[in-house]
Amino acid sequence: MAIAKRLISEGRMVHELNIGQPDISAIPIFSEAIASRAKKGYFSYSPFIGEQYLRETFARYLNYHFDRRNVSHLVVDTENVLVTVGASASLCNVFLALCNPGDEILVIEPFFPPYAGFLAVSGGVLKSVPTYAEKDFVLPPSEEIEKHITPRTKAILFNSPCNPSGKIFTPEEVTRLAKLAVKHDIFLISDEVYREMILGDQEPFSILQVQLEGNDMEILKNKMITIDSASKSFSLCGARIGFAVARPEIIEKVALVNVHTVASVSDLVQYGVARTYDHVLSNPSFFQELRKTYRDRLESAMEAIKTYLPNVIAPKPAGAFYLMLQFPEFEDISEFCLYLLEKFNVGNETVALTPAPSFYLTPGRGKNEVRLALVVSPEKIRKSIFIISEALKSFRLYQEMQKKPTLSASPQKGKGADRFRSPA
């Protein structure tokens, strides 16, 4: 990011496909609401659990999210909702509430890299269960997952739709994770911040939709935590409003952490986000249009990859707004990503990508992969992929030049011979 910003300041056009910051303007109702509220000139502390009106509105939104599709789900009430400073603080506070130093959280790999940092604050340890691009990131059998569970395991964490893979876990996969949580008496944490980012026909399956038999369902209700956010759905990344959804007893404990970390969330911003959720509840076409925007971007990317990068492995994502690209010719793609950004351009334009090793814990994983974010227009995505293909050709020549032995000069008689003396 720092390199990209420096190049931009120097006049280079950088297509920043390395970060999940959409170029789409924030939903207008948010700005209108906070401007109206700000005119009153009074800003106060809010309850450390979040403003009642936002908690109630978000609960209504979640229930509507399932009801409009006519699917069974747990009913979410106001007391099930905690408001935090983004999903990041929500996860960090959940980890602080759950973990003692040395306790483990099991995460499905690849995963959002900051998870490790959020957990480190509590002294916890992140362990991973691998999934693979070649197998469309399908969850391994339960027996394989159980091999990673130890007496120190406190929770299983998964992200669906997933950043970076775009994977949407099926009802069968999510239910298997729920059964493992019940069997081993551990928590199940579902990061669902991309719930509205659907790129195909597959709808996400929330842990709030899981149905287990008999007493197992009651046990699960006390072990499930859903993480959500307003950031991606409304292009409000900078507003920093996130949520944790769980049984009231769990919410109360996490809220006690919240009060000692952030004290309270901006009342002004909470008001704007509440008005935003109210708006989409009465205007459901908003998310339909949002999905179309990202589907158009994805189709443009897939067509460009087929045209310009035919040898690259690119599983088509079902959700979120990222592509994981695997370059078989590389052992380590990091050098190419830096070359593309710093040493190459087409008409003063270049591209920033994210090398994928940071999305894995398993040693060696992701070294020939990059993540590409669909955060610019279809035209810019296609142009970016063309630039990547041209940079690959240039990089191969660059590597060949690096391999050639340099000419060694031998001492010459006469004038200037001392210029080639060996150092003392």
N, C-alpha and C positions, 0 to 999 in steps of 0.2 A: 504493500500500500504506500509506504514511504517513497519508494522508487517511482511509482506511478505518479504520485502527487508532485514530486520534483520535476519529472519530465513534463507534466502538464504546465507547471509554472514556467518552464523554459520554452513553451510554445508547441510541444508535441501533442498530437491528438492520441489519447490513450483510451481504448475501449476497455473499461474496467469490468471485466467479466469474472473478477476474482472475489468479489464480495456480494453478499445478498442484500444490496441496496437498490430496490427497483427505481427506474427513472419515471415511474408513474406518479403524478401529483397526488398529494394526500386528499382524502375524501373531503369535499368542500364544507360539509356540515360541521366538521370538527373545528375548523378555523372560525366559522361563523359563531359557533357556540362559545368558544373561549373568548372571542372578542367581545361578545355581548356580556359575558360574565365579568371580564376584566374591567369593563367600564364602571362597575360598581365600586372598584377600588378597595375591596376588602378581601384579604387572603388569609385563611386560618389553617391551623393544624387540623388534619382530618383524623378520624379514628384509625388506630394502627392496624385494624383488620380491613380497612377500606370504607369508603362512603356507602351508606345503606342503599342509596339509589343506584349506584353502579353495581353493587353486588346483586341487587334484585334484577336489574336490567340484564346483566350478563347471564344470570340463571335463566331468565325468560328466553334469551337468545339460544342458549344451549338446548333447552327443551324444544324450541321451535326447529332447530337444526335437524333434530331427529324426527319430530312430528310431521314436518313437511314431506318427509320421505316415507312416512308411515311405517317406521321401524320401532321395535321394542327397545326400551332403554330405562335406566334408572332416572327417576325424576329428581332434578336438581333444584334445591331451594336456596334462599338467600344465605342461610347459615352454613351452606356447603362451600361458600366462595370466600377466598382471601384475595385481596388486591395487593400487588407488589410492584416494585420498580422494574418492570419488564419480566419476561419469563426467566431471564438470567438470575435475578434476585430470588425469584420463586424457587428455582432449583437449588440455589445456594442455601437458602433458608430451610428447605426441606432436608437437605443433606445435614445441615447443622442440627436439626431437630432429631434426625434418625441415628446419626453415626457418632460413635466414639472413635478416637484415634486407632487406626488399624482395621476398622471395619471395612467391608468390601461392598461395592456396588457392581453388579454384573451388567454390562452394556452390550447391545447388539452392534457389531462392527460391520461396515464403517459407521462412524458417528460424528456428531458435531464436536470438534476438538475442545472448546471451552468446558465441556463436561468435566474434564480432568481437573481444570483449575477450580471450578465450583466445588468439587469434592475435596480438593486439597485443603481448602479453608477449614474443614472439619477434621482434617487428619485422616480422612478415608482413603481407600485404595481402589482405583478403577481396574476392573478385569474385563476381558472382552470375549465374546462368542463370535467367531468369524462367520461371515457370509461372503459370497463370491459373485463378481460380475458375470462370470461365465455361466453361472447357474441362476441368473436373474435375482440374486440376493435372497434366495429362498431360505427361510429359517431351517436350521438343521434339526434332526430328530430330537425329541425331548431327552433321550438318553445321553446324547452328545452334550446338550446344554447342562444336564445334571452333573457332568464331570467337572464343570467349572464352579459348582456351588460348594461352599465350605461352611464350617460352623461360624465363620466371621461374615458370611454374606447377609446383608441387610435388605437388599432389594434387587430386582431386575428392572433395568431402564431401557426403554426403546422409544424410537421416534418415528411416527407414521402420520402422514407422508414424511419420508426421511430426507434430511439433509446429511449427506450429499447425494445419496443414490437415487432419490425419487421413488424408492420402493414404498408401496402401500401394503402393509401386512394384511393377509386375508383373515376372515372370521375364524377359520380353523387355526391359524398361527397365533392370533391374539388369545384365543381360548386356551390353547396349549400353554402359553405363558401364564395365564391366570391360574390354570390347574397346578402348574409348578409352584407358583407363589403360595397357593393354599397348602399344597403337600409339604413344602419346606418351611412354612410359617414365616415367610418373608414378604416385603412390600412389592407391589407392582406399580412402577411409575411410568406413565405414558405421556410423552411430549407430543402435543397435538397442535403446535402453533401453525402448521400448514394445512389445517383441516379444510380450508376453503380453496386451496390451490390444487385443483384436480385437472389433470392433463388428458384424461381419457374417459372411458366409461366406468371404471372401477371407483366406487365411492369408498372413503376410508371407513374402517370399522373401529370404533372407539371402545376403550375398556368399559365405558358406561353402557355399552350394548351387550356385554358378556352375560350369558345366562348359564349358571351351573346348577347342579341338582342339590336339593335339600339344604343341609347345614353348610355345605361348601360355599353356597352363595352368600350366606350371612358372614362367614369368615372372610370371603373376598371383599365384601363391602368395607370391612375394617382394615383392609390391606391395600386398597387402591387409591392412587393419587394421580389426578390429571393436571397437566401443565398447559396453559394456553396464553395467548397474547393478542393484543390489537395491532402489533407491528406490521406483520406481513399482509393481513387481510385488508388493511386500509391504508397501506403505505405510511404508517405512523411509527417508523422505527425509532425516531428521535423522541417520541412522546413518552416512551418507557412506561407502558402500562401492561402488566402481566397478571396472571391469575393462577391460583392453586385451587383445585376442586377435590373435596374429600369429605368424609364423615366429619360432623362438627367437632368431635373430640380431637381429631387430627388437626383440623384447621386451627383450633384454639392453641395447640402446642406450637405449630409453625408460626402463628401470629405473635406468640411470645418472643420468638427469635426476631421476627420482623420489627417489633418495637425497639429492639436493642441494636438493630443494624441500620435501618433507615428512618426510624421513628414513625414517619407517616409519608404517604404519597401525596404529591401536589393535588390539592383540592380543585384547582383550576383545570388541570389536565383530566382529572377523573370526571369532571362535569362534561368536558368536551367528548370524552370517549363514551360516556353513558348516552349522550345525545346521538352519537354515531351509531351505537347498537340499536337504539330506538328507531333511527332512520331506516336501517336495513331491514328491521322487522316489518316495516310498512312498505318497503321498496325492495322486495326479494330479487328483482332483476339486476341489482348491483353486482351480486356475486356471479350471476350468469355471464354478465359482460366481462367481469374480471377473468373468469375462466377462459373465455374466448380469446382474450388478449394473450394469455400465456400459451394457449394451444396454438395460436398463430405463430408465436415465437418458436415453439418447439418444432412445428412442422418445417419452418424455415431452416432451423438448425439441422434437422435430420436430413433434409434434402441437400443442404450444403455439405454436410459430412459425406454423404453418398457421392457427391460430385468431386469434392476436393480432397477428402481424406478417406479413400475407399478401403485402406488397410487398417483403419482404426476400429477398435471394438467399442461400440456405443450402445449399450442397452437403453431402450426407450423408456424413460421414466413414466410412472403412472401419476405422480403428484409432486408437490413442491415446485421449484423452478430452477432445477440444476440438472446438468448432464455430467456423468462420469465417463471420461474418455480414456481408453487404454491403448497405449502405443506399443505394440509388440517389439518394435525395433530398439527400444530403449531399455537399458538396465536401470538407469536413473535419469529421470526426465527433468530434474531440477535445473541442471545447467542449460538445457534448451529453453526453459521458461524464462531464465534470466537473459539469455541471448535474445530471445524474441522481444523482451521488454526493453532492454538497454541498447542492443547493438543492431537491431533490425527495424526497418519501417518500410511501408509502401506509401509513397506520397505524403510522408511525414505522419503516417498513422501506424499505430502498433496496438498490441493486445496484452492485457494482464490476465494471467490464469493463476489458479491455485494448485501447486503440486500436491498430490494426494496423500503422501505418507502421514501427514498430521491427522488424517481421519482414521488412522489405524493404531492399535497397540501391538498387534502381532508383528514381530521383527521382519523386515523385508517387504511387507505388504504395501501396496500403493506406490511403489517406486517408479513404475512406468505408467502412472495414471495422473490425470489432472481433473479438477472440477471446473466446469464452465457454468456461470450463472446467466440465466435468461432474463437479464435485467435491462436490456436495451431493445430497440425496435427490431422487427424481422430483417429490415434492410441492413442495419448495423451488425446484426448477428451473422448474416450471410457474408458481409464484408470482412468481419473478424475471422471467420473460418477460412476464407480465401487468404488472408494475411498469414494465418498459421501455416497453411499449406506452402506458401511461398517461403516462409521462414524455415520450414523443414528442408527445402531444397538448398537454401543458403547455408543452413547449419551443417548439412552433410559435407559441403565443400569446405566449410570452416574447419570441421574436424579433420578432414584429409590434410589440410594445410598444417594443422597442429601436429600431425603425425610425422610430416616430412622432416628429415634431419636438417638442422641449420648448417650453412656453410661455415667451416672453421677457417680462419685466416692464419696463414703461416708467416713467420717473420720475414721481412724483406730487407735486402741489403740496401744500403744507401740512405738517402734522406727519408725520414719518417719512420725508419725501422723501429725506433724506440717506442712508437705508439702501441706496439703489440707485445711489449714486455709482460711476462707473467708477474702477477702481484707478489710482493715479498712475503 
